[in-house]
Amino acid sequence: MVVTLIGWHVAGWAGMLVTSLAKFGPSSLVTILALHAWERFKDRPWRRYAQLGLVPVTAGIVAASAALIAEASDPTAIAWAITAFTAVLSMKTRIHPL
């Protein structure tokens, strides 16, 4: 998301608009098309199985992202302990991690 700030710094509001469209436009278009196709097949029996299969995939991607962020941002053992404690606390209780 730094791209938007760089565009603003280089070319003002026009640069911010162009860089934002270039950064977020293609992925947003693909998402809109995928959602349209997903709605088109809402009555198909295979859709339910596809959704059930995507749940563990999504959980794995989120866990991998969390592990990468924790690895990059925890330089000391104390930071690792705080991260591990927060992860366990948020999984075992309904307390928000923030």
Secondary structure, 3 states (H helix, E strand, C coil): CHHHHHHHHHHHHHHHHHHHHHHHHHHHHHHHHHHHHHHHCCCCHHHHHHHHHHHHHHHHHHHHHHHHHHHHHCCCHHHHHHHHHHHHHHHHCCCCCC
